[in-house]
């Protein structure tokens, strides 16, 4: 597992998600641990290194 820190698109607090490096491309929804709003995260790994990470609001 890989812990990636980023800024929540709702409350702007720094939070982190645990990402599975064994899955090369993944998109999933997880709630912000601070404001509880849902965040869609997309991650891509190359050779178990994070190559791309993006988050977006789900319009709650």
MMTF fields as JSON, N, C-alpha, C and O atoms, coordinates in Angstrom:
{
  "mmtfVersion": "1.0.0",
  "mmtfProducer": "UNKNOWN",
  "numBonds": 239,
  "numAtoms": 240,
  "numGroups": 60,
  "numChains": 1,
  "numModels": 1,
  "chainsPerModel": [1],
  "groupsPerChain": [60],
  "chainIdList": ["A"],
  "bondAtomList": [4, 2, 8, 6, 12, 10, 16, 14, 20, 18, 24, 22, 28, 26, 32, 30, 36, 34, 40, 38, 44, 42, 48, 46, 52, 50, 56, 54, 60, 58, 64, 62, 68, 66, 72, 70, 76, 74, 80, 78, 84, 82, 88, 86, 92, 90, 96, 94, 100, 98, 104, 102, 108, 106, 112, 110, 116, 114, 120, 118, 124, 122, 128, 126, 132, 130, 136, 134, 140, 138, 144, 142, 148, 146, 152, 150, 156, 154, 160, 158, 164, 162, 168, 166, 172, 170, 176, 174, 180, 178, 184, 182, 188, 186, 192, 190, 196, 194, 200, 198, 204, 202, 208, 206, 212, 210, 216, 214, 220, 218, 224, 222, 228, 226, 232, 230, 236, 234],
  "bondOrderList": [1, 1, 1, 1, 1, 1, 1, 1, 1, 1, 1, 1, 1, 1, 1, 1, 1, 1, 1, 1, 1, 1, 1, 1, 1, 1, 1, 1, 1, 1, 1, 1, 1, 1, 1, 1, 1, 1, 1, 1, 1, 1, 1, 1, 1, 1, 1, 1, 1, 1, 1, 1, 1, 1, 1, 1, 1, 1, 1],
  "groupList": [{"groupName": "UNK", "atomNameList": ["N", "CA", "C", "O"], "elementList": ["N", "C", "C", "O"], "formalChargeList": [0, 0, 0, 0], "bondAtomList": [1, 0, 2, 1, 3, 2], "bondOrderList": [1, 1, 2], "singleLetterCode": "X", "chemCompType": "L-PEPTIDE LINKING"}],
  "groupTypeList": [0, 0, 0, 0, 0, 0, 0, 0, 0, 0, 0, 0, 0, 0, 0, 0, 0, 0, 0, 0, 0, 0, 0, 0, 0, 0, 0, 0, 0, 0, 0, 0, 0, 0, 0, 0, 0, 0, 0, 0, 0, 0, 0, 0, 0, 0, 0, 0, 0, 0, 0, 0, 0, 0, 0, 0, 0, 0, 0, 0],
  "groupIdList": [1, 2, 3, 4, 5, 6, 7, 8, 9, 10, 11, 12, 13, 14, 15, 16, 17, 18, 19, 20, 21, 22, 23, 24, 25, 26, 27, 28, 29, 30, 31, 32, 33, 34, 35, 36, 37, 38, 39, 40, 41, 42, 43, 44, 45, 46, 47, 48, 49, 50, 51, 52, 53, 54, 55, 56, 57, 58, 59, 60],
  "secStructList": [7, 3, 3, 3, 3, 3, 3, 7, 6, 6, 6, 7, 7, 3, 3, 3, 3, 3, 3, 7, 6, 6, 1, 1, 3, 3, 3, 3, 3, 3, 3, 7, 6, 6, 6, 7, 7, 3, 3, 3, 3, 3, 3, 3, 3, 3, 6, 6, 3, 3, 3, 3, 3, 3, 3, 3, 3, 7, 7, 7],
  "xCoordList": [0.842, 0.0, 0.89, 2.003, 0.344, 1.065, 0.164, -0.979, 0.654, -0.13, 0.204, 1.354, -0.835, -0.65, -1.39, -2.589, -0.673, -1.24, -1.633, -0.92, -2.784, -3.269, -4.251, -4.582, -4.713, -5.645, -7.071, -7.348, -7.978, -9.386, -9.971, -9.768, -10.697, -11.272, -12.461, -12.934, -12.942, -14.057, -13.567, -13.851, -12.831, -12.465, -11.015, -10.606, -10.246, -8.857, -7.888, -6.745, -8.322, -7.422, -6.548, -6.961, -5.352, -4.493, -4.948, -5.047, -5.223, -5.64, -4.833, -4.009, -5.078, -4.374, -5.298, -6.247, -5.017, -5.687, -4.607, -3.467, -4.98, -4.101, -4.409, -5.557, -3.385, -3.54, -2.849, -1.781, -3.461, -2.921, -1.992, -2.458, -0.685, 0.287, 0.24, 0.829, -0.447, -0.531, -1.588, -1.663, -2.402, -3.419, -2.909, -2.797, -2.602, -1.947, -2.826, -2.321, -4.144, -5.075, -6.281, -6.864, -6.653, -7.784, -8.542, -7.951, -9.853, -10.731, -11.721, -12.359, -11.847, -12.76, -13.234, -12.698, -14.243, -14.814, -14.545, -14.772, -14.055, -13.807, -14.169, -13.993, -14.673, -15.041, -13.823, -12.899, -13.833, -12.792, -12.89, -13.983, -11.746, -11.741, -12.02, -12.267, -11.986, -12.241, -13.687, -14.402, -14.124, -15.451, -16.492, -17.668, -16.076, -16.963, -17.604, -18.497, -17.187, -17.716, -17.048, -15.88, -17.782, -17.215, -16.257, -16.525, -15.137, -14.099, -13.85, -13.65, -13.86, -13.494, -11.991, -11.512, -11.267, -9.818, -9.463, -10.022, -8.535, -8.004, -6.49, -5.831, -5.953, -4.507, -4.0, -4.679, -2.787, -2.12, -0.7, -0.003, -0.289, 1.045, 1.808, 1.247, 3.096, 4.029, 5.136, 5.828, 5.308, 6.337, 6.214, 7.215, 5.004, 4.652, 5.052, 5.2, 5.229, 5.464, 4.294, 3.827, 3.823, 2.685, 3.054, 3.958, 2.353, 2.618, 1.584, 1.874, 0.378, -0.706, -1.657, -1.963, -2.131, -3.144, -4.003, -3.484, -5.319, -6.236, -7.468, -7.891, -8.038, -9.281, -10.27, -9.89, -11.556, -12.587, -13.784, -14.037, -14.512, -15.749, -16.833, -16.815, -17.771, -18.899, -20.196, -21.279, -20.095, -21.24, -22.282, -23.477, -21.862, -22.784, -23.282, -24.066],
  "yCoordList": [-1.187, 0.0, 1.255, 1.267, 2.291, 3.556, 4.659, 4.791, 5.452, 6.556, 7.82, 8.258, 8.402, 9.611, 10.774, 10.685, 11.854, 13.05, 14.051, 14.225, 14.71, 15.7, 16.622, 16.404, 17.646, 18.625, 18.265, 18.033, 18.218, 17.928, 19.026, 20.208, 18.658, 19.675, 20.421, 21.399, 19.976, 20.651, 21.591, 22.788, 21.035, 21.815, 22.304, 23.067, 21.879, 22.281, 21.803, 22.259, 20.905, 20.331, 19.262, 18.616, 19.08, 18.011, 16.687, 16.552, 15.716, 14.391, 13.368, 13.727, 12.092, 11.058, 9.892, 9.633, 9.199, 7.951, 6.879, 7.162, 5.653, 4.515, 3.927, 3.602, 3.795, 3.292, 1.938, 1.721, 1.042, -0.293, -0.274, -0.137, -0.408, -0.317, -1.525, -1.49, -2.585, -3.771, -3.615, -4.45, -2.559, -2.277, -1.082, 0.02, -1.289, -0.241, 0.974, 2.096, 0.773, 1.891, 1.668, 0.584, 2.698, 2.56, 3.868, 4.948, 3.756, 4.893, 4.438, 3.395, 5.218, 4.846, 6.092, 7.182, 5.924, 7.024, 6.761, 5.662, 7.793, 7.721, 9.07, 10.106, 9.062, 10.305, 10.978, 10.314, 12.312, 13.092, 12.805, 12.797, 12.573, 12.282, 13.517, 13.385, 14.718, 15.957, 16.422, 16.624, 16.592, 17.166, 16.129, 16.461, 14.896, 13.758, 13.826, 13.029, 14.736, 14.79, 13.723, 13.398, 13.168, 12.12, 12.684, 13.704, 11.989, 12.388, 11.222, 10.092, 11.492, 10.473, 10.589, 11.636, 9.521, 9.507, 8.593, 7.505, 9.042, 8.239, 8.187, 9.217, 6.973, 6.79, 5.815, 4.856, 6.089, 5.188, 4.959, 5.892, 3.7, 3.312, 2.709, 1.965, 3.037, 2.412, 1.791, 2.492, 0.474, -0.231, 0.059, 0.268, 0.071, 0.304, 1.685, 1.878, 2.649, 4.041, 4.868, 4.667, 5.792, 6.623, 7.522, 8.351, 7.355, 8.135, 9.244, 10.261, 9.048, 10.022, 9.9, 8.795, 11.045, 11.054, 12.292, 13.394, 12.113, 13.234, 12.96, 11.813, 14.019, 13.904, 14.929, 15.976, 14.607, 15.568, 15.437, 14.386, 16.534, 16.577, 15.781, 15.644, 15.263, 14.55, 15.35, 14.795, 16.647, 17.532, 17.333, 17.456, 17.033, 16.827, 18.137, 18.152],
  "zCoordList": [0.0, 0.0, 0.0, 0.526, -0.61, -0.753, -0.199, -0.638, 0.754, 1.298, 0.529, 0.487, -0.085, -0.881, -0.212, 0.052, 0.056, 0.677, -0.406, -1.394, -0.207, -1.169, -0.457, 0.708, -1.156, -0.606, -1.007, -2.184, -0.032, -0.305, -1.191, -0.913, -2.257, -3.139, -2.528, -3.105, -1.381, -0.705, 0.402, 0.382, 1.365, 2.557, 2.529, 3.404, 1.549, 1.322, 2.408, 2.454, 3.268, 4.272, 3.623, 2.66, 4.147, 3.643, 4.253, 5.473, 3.387, 3.811, 3.022, 2.18, 3.303, 2.552, 2.254, 2.994, 1.179, 0.819, 0.725, 0.36, 1.058, 0.844, -0.527, -0.83, -1.345, -2.707, -2.83, -2.258, -3.573, -3.786, -4.993, -6.124, -4.774, -5.861, -6.797, -7.877, -6.397, -7.262, -8.36, -9.261, -8.295, -9.318, -10.121, -9.584, -11.394, -12.178, -12.453, -12.502, -12.637, -12.831, -11.937, -11.924, -11.19, -10.277, -10.144, -10.142, -10.033, -9.759, -8.705, -8.847, -7.655, -6.592, -5.857, -6.058, -5.004, -4.223, -2.755, -2.249, -2.079, -0.642, -0.04, -0.681, 1.182, 1.86, 2.468, 2.937, 2.454, 3.124, 4.625, 5.192, 5.256, 6.688, 7.543, 8.741, 6.952, 7.687, 7.499, 8.48, 6.241, 5.981, 5.55, 5.406, 5.346, 5.014, 3.627, 3.339, 2.77, 1.408, 0.544, 0.76, -0.444, -1.287, -2.339, -2.974, -2.498, -3.445, -4.387, -3.942, -5.691, -6.657, -6.931, -7.365, -6.678, -6.865, -8.03, -8.171, -8.857, -9.953, -9.785, -9.646, -9.8, -9.643, -10.696, -11.065, -11.168, -12.116, -11.619, -11.22, -11.65, -11.231, -12.402, -13.206, -12.49, -13.432, -12.599, -11.86, -12.715, -11.939, -10.445, -9.759, -9.96, -8.56, -8.044, -6.837, -8.96, -8.59, -9.1, -10.221, -8.282, -8.648, -9.827, -9.721, -10.948, -12.157, -12.352, -12.982, -11.812, -12.001, -10.83, -10.383, -10.328, -9.276, -9.456, -9.634, -9.411, -9.548, -8.693, -8.546, -8.134, -7.383, -7.902, -8.424, -7.747, -8.132, -7.216, -6.627, -7.114, -6.318, -7.038, -8.261, -6.262, -6.854, -6.779, -6.969, -6.503, -6.569, -5.488, -5.755, -4.297, -3.169, -2.624, -1.675]
}
